Amino acid sequence: MKTLIRALVLALLLLAPASARPADAACAPVPYCLFAGCWYNLLNNEGFSGTTCTPDWSGASITTSNLCSNSAAAVLSQSTGTFTQNFYVPTDVVGTLDISLEFATIGTPASPYDRILLELYEGTSLRKRIVVYTEDSVTYCHREDFSFGTNTYAGKTLQLRVRGVYTTPGVSYHVNTVQVYAYY
């Protein structure tokens, strides 16, 4: 049941109207409330379409892409392998820290070593790593949802590192959106 509610909230997060956002909604953390609860969207520029907010993505190689709904996508390839963003988790956050990743695969991954890594750092310490295996997965634009789990993230400044690992020639990823959110 909790997974169903989480999936519903994620879907509604993408559809939440601008009127549901506060006046300072241009920069994260942005609070949302619907019938399933209240949560913060913790990242700036989740769709790589530009922002005046700081911090923004660092190291992201942006391309025009028609593979997903956005016209902009961050490319993960052998030459542009990692992008990061620092973010703050408000002190009233309880429960899990969750992440949603929407991406398309270019080429055909032929190895279990072709994958995307979602790494959560606090300072120089790796707190959690999520591995998104792409071998034998769909290559069209799709979304995958994960959890960094319940931990003591409230009141912390963290860094999300998104990086690709490749062994199959020609494989790359167009990342359409990255959302990190937490309930309060």
N, C-alpha and C positions, 0 to 999 in steps of 0.2 A: 504494500500500500504506500509506504514511504517513497519507493522508487517511482510509482505512478504519480504521486503528488509532485515529486522533484521534476519529472519529465513535463508535467503540465505547467509548472511554474516557469521552467526554461522556455517552453513554447510561448507562454504569455509574455515573458520578458522580451522576446523578439517583437511581439505585437503591441506592447504597452504604448499607448498614445503619448505624444509629447505633453499633453495636458496633465498627465499623471506625474510629470516630473516637476521638481521644485524649480524656483527661479535660477538657482545656481547649477542647474543640471548639466551645464557644458563640461564640467570637470568632475571626475570621480572623487570619492565614492558617492554614487547616486542612489538614494533610497527609493524603493518601490513598495507598494502594498496592494495586495489583492486578497481575495477570499482565502487563499492558501497560506497566507502569512506575509511577513515583511522581510525584505532582503536588500542588500547593497550590491550594486554592480560596481566592481572595484577597479576596473581598468579604464584608461582613457583611450579613445580612438580604436574601439574594438573591431571596427570594420575597415581600418586602414585608409579611410577616406579623408584624412586630414583633420587637424585640430589645433587650437591655440593653447591647449592645456599642457601643463608640465606636471609630472613627466609624461612623455610620449614614448613610443617605441624607439629603441636604440638598435641600430644595426639592421633594420628591416629594409629589404630591397623590394620596392613596390613596383608592380606591373599592372597594366590594364589587362583584365581577364574577363571573359564572358562565360567562364566555367561555372560560376555561382551567381547569386543574385546581385552582389556588389560588382561594380566595375573595377574596383581596386582589390588587389590581393598581394600578400607578402609571399615572396618566393623563397622556398627552402630548396637549395640545390648544392652541389659540391662546391660552387664558388661563393654562394651566399647562404652559409650553413646555420647561422644562429641569429635570433633577435631577442631582445629583452625589454622588460618594463618593470620599474620599481613601483610599488603601491603600498598604501597604508590600509590596515584593517582596523576599523573603528572599535573602540573599547566595549561597545554594547553587543558585539557579535557573539552568538552562541551556536553550538552545533558544528556542522561541517563547513569546510571551504571547498567549493565545487568549481569545476571548469567545464566549459563547452568549447569544442573545437570544430569548426566547419572547414572542410578542405577537399580539394580534388587532387588525384594522383596523376602525374604526367608519366607516361611510359608504363611498363609492366614489371612491378617488383617480382623478382624471381628468387629472393632469398629472405630468410627470417631476419637478416641483418639490415634489410631496408625498413626503416621505421622512423617515427617522429618521437622525440623525447620532450616531455613537459616536466621541467625541473623547477622546484620551489626552493629558493634559498633565503636564509636569514643571515645577512652579512656574507661571510664566506662559507657558511655551513649549509650543506645540502640537507633540507628537511624532508623532502619527498620527491620521488621520481615516478612518473607514469610513462609507460612505454606503449605507444600506439603502433602495433604491428600492421604493416600494409601488404605483406605477401598474401596473395589469394583474397584480398579484400576488394570491395568495390572501388573503381577508379573515378567514377563520376562524383560530382559534388555531394557531399553528405556530412552529417553532423554526428559527432560522438561526444558523450557526456561521461565525465569521470568525477571522482571525489579525491581530494587530498586528505580526507578523513577528518576526524575530530581531533583537535589538538589545541594548544594554547596560542592561537594565532591572533586573538583579540589584542589590540593595542600595539601590534608589531608592524614594522616596515619590512616588507618582503620583496623579493625579486622573482619574477617569472621568466625563465629561459625556455624558449621554444627552439629546438634544433632538430635537424635531420641527420640521419645516418644512412649511408648508401653503399651498396656493393654492386648493384646492377647498373650497367652503363645506361645513361639517358633518363634515369628516374629522378624526378623532382616533385615538389608539392606546391600547389597554390593554396595558401591559407586565406580563407575568405573572412572569417571572424574568429576572435578569441575572446571569451567572456570568463571572468572569474567573479564569483558571487558568494555571498555568505548571508545567512539569516540573522535577524536581530529581533 
